[in-house]
Amino acid sequence: MSRIDETLPFEPVRIAVLTVSDSRSLEEDRSGTVLVERLQGAGHHLADRKILPDERAEIADQLRAWCADPQIDVVISTGGTGLTGRDVTVEAHRDVYEKEIDAFGTVFTMVSMQKIGTSAVQSRATGGVANGTYLFALPGSPGACKDAWDEILLKQLDYRHRPCNFVEILPRLDEHLRRK
């Protein structure tokens, strides 16, 4: 069973938050605010925060820019993961990924099933890695952001989480890009 090893030091990571919405402003961005409050409450650093419209190329460009920034370890986006024609966040993420974390979407669906039942099938939450940076695309509802953070990301972004976590392998994500 997973657990937190209190004998290890906590290691904060630097997280950027992207809200994908055609209609929200920063003041109205409840989902982005939920993520910021939770990541800061856990001891992590907010590296940047933006809102972009549902435009695949703009989203992918922003993800690439953050992946190129050595001051950002993790990017979490919210919004645009549904099934409508304007929902292009997942496609933008996949345009950027070097590797997809297939089980992230599966585990998110399992968590969602406990909260919203079969409506969970409408989410296309995803996770991946690019240029040594973790990327996660979450649905646009505050409840979904809470569930993803509380049930998955809080633990996986804590170096003390056992038996394993995303933080301990963070330094090795880009090892294939380094010279030997």
C-alpha positions in Angstrom: 0.0 0.0 0.0 1.2 3.5 -0.7 2.4 5.7 2.2 4.4 8.8 3.0 7.9 8.1 4.4 8.2 10.9 7.0 11.9 10.2 7.5 12.6 11.7 4.0 12.6 15.5 3.4 9.9 17.0 1.3 11.1 18.4 -2.0 8.9 21.0 -3.6 8.5 21.1 -7.4 7.8 24.1 -9.6 4.4 23.8 -11.2 2.8 25.9 -14.0 -1.0 26.0 -14.3 -2.8 26.5 -17.6 -6.5 27.0 -17.9 -8.0 26.4 -21.3 -11.2 28.3 -21.8 -12.8 30.6 -24.4 -14.7 32.4 -21.8 -13.0 32.6 -18.4 -10.8 35.3 -16.9 -8.3 34.8 -14.1 -10.9 36.1 -11.6 -13.4 33.5 -12.8 -11.0 30.6 -13.1 -12.2 28.4 -10.2 -10.5 25.3 -11.5 -7.1 27.0 -11.9 -7.5 28.5 -8.5 -8.3 25.1 -6.9 -5.0 23.8 -8.4 -3.0 26.8 -7.3 -4.4 26.6 -3.7 -3.7 22.9 -3.5 -0.2 22.9 -5.0 0.8 25.8 -2.7 -0.9 24.2 0.3 1.2 21.1 -0.3 4.4 23.1 -0.3 5.1 23.3 -4.0 5.9 26.5 -6.0 3.6 28.1 -8.5 6.0 28.8 -11.4 3.5 30.4 -13.8 -0.2 30.6 -14.5 -2.0 31.4 -17.8 -5.4 31.2 -19.5 -5.6 30.4 -23.2 -8.5 29.8 -25.6 -9.3 26.4 -26.9 -6.8 26.6 -29.8 -4.6 23.6 -30.3 -1.6 25.3 -31.7 -1.6 28.0 -28.9 -1.9 25.4 -26.2 0.9 23.2 -27.7 3.1 26.3 -28.1 2.6 27.3 -24.4 3.3 23.7 -23.3 6.5 23.6 -25.3 7.6 27.0 -23.9 7.1 25.8 -20.3 8.9 22.5 -21.1 11.8 24.5 -22.4 11.9 26.5 -19.1 14.4 25.0 -16.6 12.4 26.7 -13.8 9.3 24.5 -14.5 9.1 20.8 -13.5 5.4 20.1 -14.0 2.6 21.6 -16.1 -1.0 21.0 -15.2 -3.7 22.2 -17.5 -7.4 22.3 -16.8 -10.2 22.4 -19.4 -10.7 21.2 -23.0 -10.5 17.5 -22.2 -14.1 16.6 -23.1 -15.7 15.4 -26.3 -17.0 18.6 -28.0 -15.5 20.1 -31.1 -13.7 22.9 -29.2 -12.1 20.4 -26.7 -8.5 20.2 -28.1 -6.3 20.2 -25.0 -5.6 16.4 -25.1 -4.6 16.7 -28.8 -2.3 19.7 -27.9 -0.7 17.7 -25.1 -0.1 14.7 -27.3 1.5 17.0 -29.9 4.1 17.8 -27.3 4.6 14.5 -25.4 7.7 12.4 -25.9 6.1 9.7 -23.7 2.5 9.3 -22.6 1.8 8.2 -19.0 -1.1 5.8 -20.1 -2.1 4.8 -16.6 -2.7 8.4 -15.5 -5.9 8.6 -17.5 -6.9 5.2 -16.3 -6.4 6.0 -12.6 -8.2 9.3 -13.1 -11.2 7.5 -14.5 -11.2 5.1 -11.6 -11.1 8.0 -9.1 -13.9 9.8 -11.1 -16.1 6.7 -11.2 -16.3 6.8 -7.4 -17.5 10.4 -7.6 -19.6 10.8 -10.8 -20.3 7.2 -11.9 -20.3 6.4 -15.6 -20.1 10.1 -16.5 -16.4 9.5 -16.0 -16.2 8.0 -19.5 -16.6 11.5 -20.9 -13.2 12.7 -19.6 -10.0 12.3 -21.6 -7.6 13.3 -18.8 -4.0 12.5 -19.8 -0.5 12.7 -18.6 2.9 12.6 -20.3 6.5 13.7 -20.4 8.4 16.1 -22.7 11.8 17.7 -22.4 12.2 16.5 -18.8 8.9 18.0 -17.7 5.7 16.3 -16.6 2.4 17.4 -18.3 -1.1 16.6 -17.0 -4.4 17.6 -18.7 -7.4 17.6 -16.3 -11.0 18.3 -17.0 -12.3 21.9 -16.4 -14.4 21.3 -13.4 -13.2 22.3 -9.9 -14.3 18.9 -8.6 -12.3 17.0 -11.2 -9.2 19.2 -10.4 -9.7 18.4 -6.7 -10.0 14.7 -7.4 -7.0 14.6 -9.6 -4.8 16.5 -7.2 -6.0 14.9 -3.9 -6.1 11.3 -5.2 -3.2 11.2 -7.6 -0.9 14.3 -8.0 -0.6 15.1 -4.3 1.0 11.7 -3.7 2.9 11.3 -7.0 4.5 14.8 -6.7 5.7 14.1 -3.1 9.2 12.7 -3.0 8.4 10.9 0.2 5.6 8.8 -1.4 6.3 5.1 -1.4 6.8 2.7 -3.1 7.6 5.2 -5.9 6.7 8.7 -7.2 7.2 11.1 -10.1 9.7 13.3 -8.2 12.3 10.7 -7.7 12.7 10.0 -11.4 12.3 13.7 -12.4 16.1 14.1 -12.9 16.2 11.2 -15.3 13.3 12.2 -17.6 15.6 13.8 -20.1 18.6 11.5 -19.8 18.1 10.4 -23.4 18.8 14.0 -24.5 22.1 14.3 -22.7 25.5 13.5 -24.2 27.2 10.4 -23.1 
